[in-house]
Amino acid sequence: MKLFHVKQKTGDKMLFDTHVHLNADQFQEDIEEVVVRAEEAGVSRMVVVGFDRLTIQRAMDLVERFTFLYAAIGWHPVDAIDMTDEDLAWIEELSSHPKVVAIGEMGLDYHWDKSPKEVQKDVFRRQIRLAKKVKLPIIIHNREATHDIVEILKDEGAEEVGGVMHCFSGSAETALECVKMNFYISLGGPVTFKNAKKPKEVAVAVPLDKLLIETDCPYLAPHPYRGKRNEPAYVKLVAEEIAALKECSYEKVAEATMKNAQMLFHID
C-alpha cells in the first residue's frame, strides 16, 4: 500500500482540519484525489473521527496509510444503545496507538430518538472516564442537549483532559463557559452561512487561542458549496470567514488554529 506524505512549501500557512470523516462511504471512491486537493489548499493535518465499529476501523486504516492523518475514536450518541462493553474495551486498546489523539466523538444527541437519553448519558459518562484513564482529550458532539452536556462535563471532571466542542452551534455565552472548562471551540461550514448568527457571534467572542477549525466533511459544506459534499480543502473558507469576522489576517487565524490543535492533540 502506498504511503502518502504532504509536500509542504516553505512559508506556507498550513491548516489543521480537526474533524473529518474521510472514513465515510462518500469518500471510498476518490480518497486520494480528496487528499491531494486538501494538500493544495494548504491542509497539512487532519483528525479522522471514528464513531462506531466500521468507522473506527476505517480511521485506523487511514492513519496507517497517510502520514498526516490522525485518529479520534469513540462512540456516537445516536448509536449509544448499540455500544457493548467489548466495544469500549476495544476503544481503550486502540487508544494506545501513537496516532490516536482523542476519544470521541461522544456526547448527546436529542434530535434523533434511536438511543434513549439515559443510555446516551451513561455511554457519554463511560467514555469521559475512559479518556481520563488513558489521558486523551475528548471530542464532543452536541445536538439539542447543551444543558445536559455541560452538566455531565462538570460532574465527570472532564476539565482534567479537556477537549473540543465539535462544530459548535450554541451561544457565545455557552462557548465561553466551555472555554473555562478547558475546551476549545471548533467552527465549521455553518460560520460561513449568511443567516448563521450564533456561529458568527461565537467566532467574534471566543479568543483566537481557543478556536479550532474543521469541516466535518462530508457534511456541512461551507458557502458557496452548501448542500454539496464537503471535503477538507474547504476548511480554508472557514478560516477566511473567521479572519473577516475577527478583523485580522487569514495568516493569523491559520497559524493560531494550527498551534491550538497541536497543543490539544499533543502533536509536534
Secondary structure, DSSP 4 states (H G I P E B T S, - for coil): -PPB---PPTT---EEEEEE-TTSGGGTTTHHHHHHHHHHTTEEEEEEEE-SHHHHHHHHHHHHHBTTEEEEE---GGGGGG--HHHHHHHHHHTTSTTEEEEEEEEEE-SS-SS-HHHHHHHHHHHHHHHHHHT--EEEEEES-HHHHHHHHHHTTGGGT-EEETT--S-HHHHHHHHHTTEEEEE-GGGGSTT-HHHHHHHHHS-GGGEEE---BTSSPPTTSTTS---GGGHHHHHHHHHHHHTS-HHHHHHHHHHHHHHHHT--
